[in-house]
Amino acid sequence: MRITGVTYAVRKTRRARYVILAVLILLLVAAAAVIALSVYESWQLLHPDKKPIDAFSSNIVPEYRDITFRGADSTIVLKGWLFQVKNASRAVIFVHSYGKNRLEFGVDTVYLIKEFMARGYSVLTFDLRNSGESDGNSCTFGFYEKDDVKAAIKYIRDQGYKDIVLMGFSTGASAAIMACAESTLADGTAMVDAVIADSPYSDLKSYFSSSLHKWTGLPSFPFNRITAFAVGVAGGFKLTDASPVDVMTAENLPHLMLIHSRNDDLAPVINSIELYQQYSGLNASGAEFWQTEYEGHASGYIEDRDRYMERIFSFLDRVYPD
């Protein structure tokens, strides 16, 4: 059969349409796969397995009291330990990181507790929601966890402690900053005297945009932004509302110590630099920033325990000069 120019043109047009349609279908399939994988990863991030509390020998642990208190919204029961120093007026509350529990450094946390007790501080260490032995079914990288910290502050004040320090690690450090900023008495006075923040993020949305692939193992593009959006939707909160750098005021936090390694492989040190710049502009006399050279994330205590505690207590001696 003779193929005319018109017939050839028609067939060529149809072939081009099929190619375009095939490309569109492939793009839709790829987009659906990216979205599906992002949603899956967001669910995994929000629902990590609870880490069991490490077993330890009873002869290395100071006497403590098992405690239970409800979260700020009263729907979640939180559990922990209270190590009390007789006649102490000061207390430090530990706030652990994502995926861990009241023993941030495992059994080594016991020695951290002992260091504070030897300096006259009672210690409250507890499991955030969906961690350790506490209730809850999701982790939100500090957003709702800040409410757990606020509940811990109320609990320790109800025990008679008036001088309170928060010490947080990684996402727990960010939660501690946000909780402190929101914890005031009726007259506006801060409930917390100081926050020691080891390796926090400064703004969750910005942090996820640049670094979420370090948590998921997926390529940063296009997954970081899509997975971050899915985390917010599935977690029921706005990432922009989890922003320690935006909530600090000159009065609250009264004192802030930041600890962050220049070699941090999970949360770049720029996070603490941003926090320090913002806070020191508001309250230079209450600010301290210790940049370390340790490898890894929030590893200062494990890498050099003596130096770490020396810097901590040097800071606290300025908070409590008496």
Residue pairs with C-beta under 8 A, 6 or more apart in sequence:
34 222
34 223
34 226
35 226
37 218
37 223
38 223
38 226
38 227
38 229
38 230
39 230
39 234
41 216
41 218
41 223
41 227
41 230
42 227
42 230
42 231
42 233
42 234
42 235
43 234
45 139
45 141
45 215
45 216
45 227
45 231
46 138
46 139
46 140
46 231
46 234
46 235
47 130
47 137
47 138
47 139
48 98
48 99
48 130
48 139
50 101
50 130
50 131
50 132
51 99
51 100
51 101
51 131
51 132
52 101
52 132
53 101
53 102
53 103
53 132
53 133
54 103
54 106
54 107
56 107
56 110
60 107
60 110
61 110
62 83
62 110
62 113
62 114
62 117
63 83
63 84
64 81
64 82
64 83
64 84
65 81
65 82
65 84
66 79
66 80
66 81
67 79
67 80
67 81
67 82
67 124
67 126
67 155
68 77
68 78
68 79
69 77
69 78
69 151
69 152
69 154
69 155
70 76
70 77
70 78
70 151
71 77
71 78
71 129
71 136
71 147
71 148
71 151
72 147
72 148
72 150
72 151
72 154
73 147
76 129
76 134
76 135
76 136
76 148
77 134
77 135
78 126
78 127
78 128
78 129
78 134
78 135
78 148
78 151
78 152
79 126
79 127
79 132
79 133
79 134
80 102
80 124
80 125
80 126
80 127
80 134
80 152
81 102
81 124
81 125
81 126
82 122
82 123
82 124
82 159
83 113
83 117
83 122
83 123
83 124
83 125
84 122
85 117
85 120
85 121
85 122
88 120
88 121
88 122
88 161
89 161
89 162
89 163
90 120
90 121
90 122
90 161
90 163
90 164
90 165
90 320
91 121
91 122
91 123
91 124
91 156
91 159
91 161
91 163
91 164
91 165
92 116
92 121
92 122
92 123
92 124
92 164
92 165
92 166
92 167
93 123
93 124
93 125
93 126
93 149
93 152
93 153
93 156
93 164
93 165
93 166
93 167
93 176
94 102
94 104
94 109
94 112
94 123
94 124
94 125
94 126
94 167
94 168
94 169
94 172
95 128
95 145
95 149
95 152
95 166
95 167
95 168
95 169
95 172
95 173
95 175
95 176
95 179
96 102
96 103
96 104
96 125
96 127
96 128
96 131
96 168
96 169
96 172
97 104
97 168
97 169
97 170
97 171
97 172
97 173
97 298
98 139
98 141
98 170
98 171
98 172
99 131
99 139
100 131
100 169
101 127
101 131
101 132
101 133
102 109
102 125
102 126
102 127
102 132
103 109
103 110
103 125
104 112
104 169
104 172
105 112
105 301
105 302
108 301
108 302
109 125
111 305
112 301
112 309
113 123
113 125
115 309
116 123
117 123
119 313
119 316
121 165
122 161
124 152
124 155
124 156
126 132
126 134
126 148
126 152
127 133
127 134
128 134
128 136
128 139
128 145
128 148
128 149
128 172
128 175
129 135
129 136
129 138
129 139
129 144
129 145
129 148
130 136
130 137
130 138
130 139
131 139
134 148
138 144
138 235
139 145
140 235
140 237
140 242
141 171
141 174
141 201
141 204
141 231
141 242
142 171
142 172
142 174
142 175
142 178
142 201
142 204
142 242
143 175
143 204
143 235
143 237
143 241
143 242
144 235
144 237
145 171
145 172
145 175
146 175
146 176
146 178
146 179
146 182
147 179
148 175
149 166
149 168
149 175
149 176
149 178
149 179
150 179
150 182
150 183
153 164
153 166
153 179
153 183
153 191
153 192
156 164
157 164
157 191
163 193
163 320
164 191
164 192
164 193
165 192
165 193
165 194
165 195
165 196
165 316
165 319
166 176
166 179
166 180
166 192
166 194
166 195
166 196
167 176
167 195
167 196
167 198
167 312
168 174
168 175
168 176
168 177
168 195
168 196
168 197
168 198
168 200
169 198
169 199
169 298
170 198
170 199
170 200
170 266
170 267
170 297
170 298
171 200
171 201
173 195
173 196
173 197
173 198
173 199
173 200
173 298
174 197
174 200
174 201
174 202
174 204
174 242
174 244
176 195
176 197
177 195
177 197
177 200
177 244
177 247
177 248
177 253
177 256
177 275
178 242
178 244
178 247
179 192
180 190
180 191
180 192
180 195
180 252
180 253
181 244
181 247
181 248
181 249
181 252
181 253
182 247
183 190
183 191
183 192
183 252
184 190
184 191
184 252
185 191
188 251
190 251
190 252
190 253
190 254
192 252
192 253
192 254
193 254
193 255
193 319
193 320
194 253
194 254
194 255
194 256
194 257
194 286
194 315
194 316
194 319
195 253
195 255
195 256
195 257
196 257
196 259
196 312
196 315
197 256
197 257
197 258
197 259
197 272
197 275
198 259
198 260
198 298
198 300
198 301
199 259
199 260
199 261
199 264
199 266
199 267
199 271
199 272
199 297
199 298
200 244
200 258
200 260
200 267
200 271
200 272
200 275
201 207
201 244
201 267
201 271
202 243
202 244
202 245
202 270
202 271
202 272
202 274
202 275
202 278
203 240
203 242
203 243
203 244
203 245
203 246
203 274
204 239
204 240
204 242
204 243
205 228
205 239
205 240
205 242
205 243
207 267
207 271
208 224
208 225
208 227
208 228
208 231
208 239
209 224
209 225
209 228
210 220
210 224
210 268
211 224
211 266
211 267
211 268
212 220
212 223
212 224
212 227
212 228
213 219
213 220
213 223
213 224
214 265
214 266
215 266
216 223
216 227
218 227
228 239
231 239
232 238
232 239
244 275
245 274
245 275
245 278
248 256
248 275
248 278
248 279
248 282
249 282
250 282
250 283
253 279
253 283
253 286
254 283
254 286
254 319
255 286
255 287
255 288
255 315
255 318
255 319
256 275
256 279
256 283
256 286
256 287
256 288
257 288
257 289
257 290
257 312
257 315
258 272
258 275
258 276
258 287
258 288
258 289
258 290
259 272
259 290
259 292
259 300
259 308
259 311
260 267
260 269
260 271
260 272
260 273
260 289
260 290
260 291
260 292
261 269
261 291
261 292
261 293
261 294
261 295
261 296
261 297
261 299
261 300
262 269
262 291
262 292
262 293
263 293
263 294
263 295
263 296
264 296
264 297
264 298
265 295
265 296
265 297
266 296
266 297
267 297
269 291
272 289
272 291
273 289
276 287
276 289
279 286
279 287
280 287
280 289
288 315
290 311
292 300
292 303
294 300
294 303
294 304
295 303
296 303
300 308
301 308
301 309
